[in-house]
Amino acid sequence: MQGQEDKVFRLKKALYLLKQELCSWYNRIDASLLDSGFDKCDGEPTLYIKESDNKLLIIVLYVYDFIFTGSNDLIIDDFKEVMKSEFEITDLRLLIYFWA
């Protein structure tokens, strides 16, 4: 606002809504992955593994993103198509660098 550049907004409720939104997103993707046959790792609740016909797909959730890898390109492409049909996603291609 012009003339009030020295003032700061205090956003208590916005932070709560973001936290609530993240929880809702996590519950939705968790249910989707479990319904798709993934097993959730007991020691790491954001790690999912699906093994079938000697094919392996591993997914790690991180905030609003997920990183995945698999034993072959076909299982990865199939997973991408399933995710695109349920969620609005952006495919950033191969992971070059990851820092947590």
N, CA and C of each residue as an Amber inpcrd file, in Angstrom:
protein
   300
   0.8390000  -1.1720000   0.0000000   0.0000000   0.0000000   0.0000000
   0.8880000   1.2420000   0.0000000   0.5730000   2.1340000  -0.8510000
   1.3850000   3.3320000  -0.9860000   1.2700000   4.1890000   0.2700000
   2.4340000   4.6410000   0.7440000   2.4690000   5.4530000   1.9510000
   2.5820000   4.6410000   3.2300000   2.5110000   3.3200000   3.1280000
   2.6020000   2.4660000   4.3170000   3.7120000   1.4140000   4.1510000
   4.7730000   1.7910000   3.4640000   5.8670000   0.8690000   3.1860000
   6.6090000   0.4150000   4.4380000   6.4670000   1.1540000   5.5350000
   7.1750000   0.8160000   6.7700000   6.4020000  -0.1740000   7.6390000
   5.2370000  -0.6110000   7.1950000   4.4170000  -1.5370000   7.9690000
   4.6120000  -2.9740000   7.4740000   4.3910000  -3.9230000   8.3810000
   4.5540000  -5.3410000   8.0820000   3.2460000  -6.0610000   8.4160000
   2.8170000  -6.9880000   7.5690000   1.6320000  -7.7830000   7.8410000
   1.9980000  -8.9860000   8.6930000   1.1410000  -9.3160000   9.6170000
   1.3310000 -10.4760000  10.4690000   0.3570000 -11.5580000  10.0130000
   0.8600000 -12.7100000   9.5430000   0.0370000 -13.7320000   8.9180000
  -0.0190000 -15.0100000   9.7570000  -0.6380000 -14.9670000  10.8920000
  -0.7480000 -16.1600000  11.7280000  -1.5740000 -17.2490000  11.0610000
  -2.7100000 -16.9060000  10.5390000  -3.6240000 -17.8880000   9.9810000
  -3.0800000 -18.5260000   8.6970000  -2.3630000 -17.7720000   7.8940000
  -1.8330000 -18.3210000   6.6400000  -0.8850000 -19.4810000   6.9060000
  -0.0580000 -19.3730000   7.9220000   0.8610000 -20.4630000   8.2340000
   0.1000000 -21.7110000   8.6590000  -0.9650000 -21.5180000   9.4180000
  -1.7810000 -22.6570000   9.8320000  -2.4130000 -23.3160000   8.6150000
  -2.9320000 -22.5210000   7.7010000  -3.5810000 -23.0780000   6.5180000
  -2.5840000 -23.8490000   5.6590000  -1.3660000 -23.3630000   5.5410000
  -0.3650000 -24.0840000   4.7630000  -0.0600000 -25.4310000   5.3980000
   0.0510000 -25.4620000   6.7240000   0.3150000 -26.7130000   7.4180000
  -0.8460000 -27.6790000   7.2190000  -2.0620000 -27.1730000   7.3020000
  -3.2520000 -28.0000000   7.1180000  -3.3210000 -28.5120000   5.6820000
  -2.9720000 -27.6800000   4.7290000  -2.9780000 -28.0750000   3.3220000
  -1.9640000 -29.1800000   3.0660000  -0.7810000 -29.0690000   3.6640000
   0.2490000 -30.0840000   3.5090000  -0.2160000 -31.4220000   4.0640000
  -0.8600000 -31.4020000   5.2110000  -1.3710000 -32.6290000   5.8160000
  -2.4220000 -33.2650000   4.9210000  -3.2830000 -32.4480000   4.3560000
  -4.3200000 -32.9430000   3.4500000  -3.7050000 -33.5610000   2.1980000
  -2.6920000 -32.8940000   1.6350000  -2.0200000 -33.4220000   0.4480000
  -1.3410000 -34.7410000   0.7640000  -0.6540000 -34.8020000   1.9030000
   0.0390000 -36.0310000   2.2770000  -0.9510000 -37.1860000   2.4300000
  -2.0730000 -36.9370000   3.0870000  -3.0770000 -37.9920000   3.2630000
  -3.6180000 -38.4670000   1.9210000  -3.8000000 -37.5440000   1.0000000
  -4.3350000 -37.9090000  -0.3210000  -3.3330000 -38.7530000  -1.1140000
  -2.0740000 -38.3300000  -1.1450000  -1.0940000 -39.0900000  -1.9200000
  -0.7700000 -40.4080000  -1.2290000  -0.7810000 -40.4210000   0.1090000
  -0.5580000 -41.6600000   0.8540000  -1.6220000 -42.6880000   0.4870000
  -2.8770000 -42.2790000   0.4940000  -3.9700000 -43.1910000   0.1390000
  -3.8430000 -43.6610000  -1.3050000  -3.4690000 -42.7610000  -2.1980000
  -3.3240000 -43.1170000  -3.6070000  -2.2150000 -44.1520000  -3.8080000
  -1.0840000 -43.9480000  -3.1520000   0.0300000 -44.8840000  -3.3010000
  -0.2930000 -46.2500000  -2.6890000  -0.9160000 -46.2480000  -1.5300000
  -1.2790000 -47.5150000  -0.8930000  -2.3140000 -48.2690000  -1.7340000
  -3.2650000 -47.5370000  -2.3210000  -4.2600000 -48.1620000  -3.2060000
  -3.6180000 -48.7220000  -4.4720000  -2.4990000 -48.1370000  -4.8850000
  -1.7980000 -48.5910000  -6.0930000  -0.8590000 -49.7600000  -5.8320000
  -0.8400000 -50.2560000  -4.5980000  -0.0310000 -51.4280000  -4.2990000
   1.3240000 -51.1520000  -3.6820000   1.5870000 -49.9150000  -3.2970000
   2.8490000 -49.5890000  -2.6520000   2.8000000 -49.9930000  -1.1860000
   3.9570000 -50.3400000  -0.6550000   4.1180000 -50.6020000   0.7730000
   4.8610000 -49.4250000   1.3770000   4.3780000 -48.9460000   2.5350000
   5.0390000 -47.8500000   3.2250000   6.1040000 -48.4270000   4.1480000
   7.2740000 -47.8350000   4.1340000   8.3740000 -48.2910000   4.9770000
   8.0460000 -48.0040000   6.4420000   8.2720000 -48.9850000   7.3080000
   7.9780000 -48.8190000   8.7300000   8.8610000 -47.7550000   9.3770000
  10.1190000 -47.7200000   9.0320000  11.0570000 -46.8000000   9.6600000
  11.0530000 -45.4050000   9.0790000  10.5370000 -45.2420000   7.8660000
  10.5090000 -43.9410000   7.1970000   9.1580000 -43.7670000   6.5270000
   8.2390000 -43.0150000   7.1350000   6.8710000 -42.9270000   6.6180000
   6.7190000 -42.2130000   5.2810000   7.7810000 -41.6140000   4.7620000
   7.6900000 -40.9630000   3.4550000   8.3250000 -41.8000000   2.3440000
   8.6960000 -43.0370000   2.6560000   9.3160000 -43.9370000   1.6850000
   8.3310000 -45.0400000   1.3170000   8.0850000 -45.1940000   0.0190000
   7.1490000 -46.1940000  -0.4880000   7.8720000 -47.0890000  -1.4860000
   7.5620000 -48.3780000  -1.4310000   8.2030000 -49.3410000  -2.3200000
   7.1330000 -50.2270000  -2.9410000   7.2700000 -50.4500000  -4.2380000
   6.3680000 -51.3690000  -4.9420000   7.2260000 -52.3500000  -5.7220000
   6.9880000 -53.6190000  -5.4690000   7.7380000 -54.6610000  -6.1570000
   6.7440000 -55.6300000  -6.7700000   6.8750000 -55.8460000  -8.0660000
   6.0190000 -56.8110000  -8.7530000   6.7270000 -57.2870000 -10.0120000
   6.6080000 -58.5710000 -10.2870000   7.2220000 -59.1650000 -11.4850000
   8.6970000 -58.8010000 -11.6200000   9.4210000 -58.8650000 -10.5140000
  10.8430000 -58.5250000 -10.4840000  11.1260000 -57.0920000 -10.9240000
  10.1450000 -56.2130000 -10.7720000  10.3200000 -54.7920000 -11.0580000
  10.1710000 -54.0450000  -9.7490000  10.9820000 -53.0280000  -9.5540000
  11.0080000 -52.2900000  -8.3110000  10.8060000 -50.8070000  -8.5810000
   9.9460000 -50.1770000  -7.7900000   9.7270000 -48.7370000  -7.8700000
   9.8050000 -48.1840000  -6.4610000  10.6340000 -47.1710000  -6.2710000
  10.8410000 -46.5590000  -4.9600000  10.4870000 -45.0820000  -5.0570000
   9.6980000 -44.6080000  -4.0770000   9.2560000 -43.2160000  -4.0460000
   9.5590000 -42.6260000  -2.6780000  10.0670000 -41.4000000  -2.6760000
  10.2880000 -40.6600000  -1.4450000   9.5310000 -39.3410000  -1.5560000
   8.6850000 -39.0530000  -0.5800000   7.9550000 -37.7910000  -0.5370000
   8.7690000 -36.7680000   0.2360000   8.7770000 -35.5480000  -0.2550000
   9.4660000 -34.4590000   0.4320000   8.6310000 -33.1940000   0.2650000
   7.9460000 -32.7890000   1.3030000   7.0260000 -31.6580000   1.3210000
   6.0120000 -31.8450000   0.1880000   6.0290000 -30.9990000  -0.8400000
   5.0690000 -31.1370000  -1.9440000   5.6610000 -31.8540000  -3.1550000
   6.8270000 -32.4160000  -3.0190000   7.5180000 -33.0770000  -4.1250000
   7.7010000 -34.5530000  -3.8290000   7.9620000 -35.3050000  -4.8620000
   8.4000000 -36.6770000  -4.6470000   9.4740000 -37.0260000  -5.6570000
  10.3740000 -37.8630000  -5.2020000  11.4840000 -38.3560000  -6.0120000
  11.2620000 -39.8500000  -6.1630000  11.4420000 -40.3460000  -7.3750000
  11.2320000 -41.7810000  -7.5620000  12.2530000 -42.3520000  -8.5190000
  12.4750000 -43.6320000  -8.3460000  13.3840000 -44.3670000  -9.2100000
  12.8480000 -45.7810000  -9.3540000  13.2630000 -46.4500000 -10.3840000
  12.7830000 -47.8040000 -10.6060000  13.7920000 -48.6570000 -11.3400000
  13.4530000 -49.9110000 -11.4260000  14.3800000 -50.8620000 -12.0420000
  14.3610000 -50.8160000 -13.5660000  13.3130000 -50.2120000 -14.1560000
  13.3200000 -50.0330000 -15.6160000  12.4450000 -48.8480000 -16.0130000
  12.6240000 -48.3890000 -17.2430000  11.9120000 -47.1950000 -17.7030000
  10.4080000 -47.4030000 -17.8170000   9.9670000 -48.6090000 -18.1360000
   8.5420000 -48.8670000 -18.3180000   7.7620000 -48.6540000 -17.0240000
   8.2580000 -49.1610000 -15.9270000   7.5510000 -48.9990000 -14.6580000
   7.5480000 -47.5260000 -14.2240000   8.6120000 -46.8020000 -14.5370000
   8.6650000 -45.3710000 -14.2250000   7.6540000 -44.6000000 -15.0690000
   7.5990000 -44.8880000 -16.3650000   6.6430000 -44.2100000 -17.2440000
   5.1980000 -44.5130000 -16.8510000   4.9190000 -45.7490000 -16.4710000
   3.5760000 -46.1070000 -16.0110000   3.2060000 -45.3320000 -14.7550000
   4.1480000 -45.2240000 -13.8300000   3.8990000 -44.4760000 -12.5960000
   3.6190000 -43.0050000 -12.8930000   4.3900000 -42.3990000 -13.7970000
   4.1680000 -41.0000000 -14.1690000   2.7650000 -40.7940000 -14.7290000
   2.3120000 -41.7010000 -15.5770000   0.9780000 -41.5760000 -16.1610000
  -0.1190000 -41.6710000 -15.1000000   0.0470000 -42.5720000 -14.1450000
  -0.9270000 -42.6910000 -13.0570000  -0.9600000 -41.3990000 -12.2430000
   0.1990000 -40.8560000 -11.9320000   0.2630000 -39.6210000 -11.1440000
  -0.3240000 -38.4420000 -11.9130000  -0.0670000 -38.3840000 -13.2180000
  -0.6260000 -37.2980000 -14.0310000  -2.1480000 -37.3640000 -14.0980000
  -2.7020000 -38.5740000 -14.0210000  -4.1620000 -38.7010000 -14.0830000
  -4.8310000 -38.3020000 -12.7620000  -4.0780000 -38.3490000 -11.6580000
  -4.6580000 -38.0300000 -10.3540000  -4.2360000 -36.6740000  -9.8010000
  -3.0470000 -36.2160000 -10.1630000  -2.4920000 -34.9910000  -9.6080000
  -1.9560000 -34.1060000 -10.7190000  -1.8720000 -32.8280000 -10.4380000
  -1.2270000 -31.9090000 -11.3650000   0.2630000 -31.9550000 -11.0480000
   1.0490000 -32.5120000 -11.9530000   2.4730000 -32.6790000 -11.6730000
   3.3170000 -32.0380000 -12.7750000   4.5390000 -31.7360000 -12.4190000
   5.5360000 -31.2500000 -13.3570000   6.6950000 -32.2340000 -13.3320000
   7.0270000 -32.7700000 -14.4640000   8.1210000 -33.7260000 -14.5680000
   9.4120000 -32.9550000 -14.8230000  10.3030000 -32.9550000 -13.8410000
  11.5620000 -32.2290000 -13.9680000  12.6800000 -33.0980000 -14.5240000
  12.3220000 -34.2760000 -14.9950000  13.2650000 -35.2260000 -15.6170000
  14.2380000 -35.7980000 -14.5950000  15.4470000 -36.1230000 -15.0570000
  16.4160000 -36.7820000 -14.1910000  16.8820000 -35.8750000 -13.0630000
  17.0230000 -36.4550000 -11.9060000  17.5150000 -35.7270000 -10.7460000
  19.0220000 -35.5620000 -10.8820000  19.4720000 -34.3270000 -10.8070000
  20.8940000 -34.0370000 -10.9250000  21.5130000 -33.8860000  -9.5450000
  20.8090000 -33.2010000  -8.6610000  21.3560000 -32.8810000  -7.3500000
  20.2350000 -32.8590000  -6.3380000  20.4530000 -33.4440000  -5.1710000
  19.4610000 -33.4330000  -4.1060000  20.1430000 -33.1140000  -2.7980000
  19.5910000 -32.1470000  -2.0970000  20.1410000 -31.7640000  -0.8080000
  19.0010000 -31.6420000   0.1720000  19.0390000 -32.4040000   1.2330000
  17.9520000 -32.3680000   2.2200000  18.4360000 -31.8000000   3.5220000
